[in-house]
Amino acid sequence: MRSLLATFARLDEERGDVPGWVLITLMTAGLVLLIWGLAGPALEGVFQQAIDRVSGI
């Protein structure tokens, strides 16, 4: 019984930093949206130009 309690105590100590990971995930998603918003029109133009060249229009 004592080893079971010790195991649960160790598991409780090693939970990790969940709020930190949530913050990192949200900040990464925010950066992706910001970069996509700024570079999206330019990338769309490059893509359209490449499609036009390939299709011969």
N, C-alpha and C positions, 0 to 999 in steps of 0.2 A: 504494500500500500504506500509505503514511504517513497519508493522509487517512482511510482505513478504520480504522486504529488510533485516530486522533483522534476519530472518530465514536463508536466503542465506548467510549472513555474518557469522552466527554461523556454518553453514555447511562448509564454506570455511576454517574456523579455525580448524575444526575437521577432516581434510582430512587424517591425519596420516602421518607416515614417510615411504612413498612408497620406496624411495631408500634404506632405512635401511632394509626393508623386502626383497627387491630384493637381497641385499648383504647377508643377513642371509640365504636365499634360495640357493644362489649359493655356499656359504661356506659349507652348509650342504650337498649339492650334491657332492662337491669336497671331503669332508670327507668320504662319503659313497663310492665313487669310489676308494679312497685311501685304505680304510679298505678292500673293496672287492678285490682289486688287491693284497693286502698282504695276506689275509686269504682265498681267493678263492681256491687255490690249496689244502690247508690243509682241507678245508671243503669238497671239491670234493672227496678227499681220504677217509674221514670219511664216507661220503654218499655211496661211492662205496663199502666200507668194510661192511657197514650195509646191503646193497642190496645183496651182496654176501652171507652173513650169513643167511639172510632170505630165499634166493632162494636155498641154500644148495650147492653152487658151491665150 
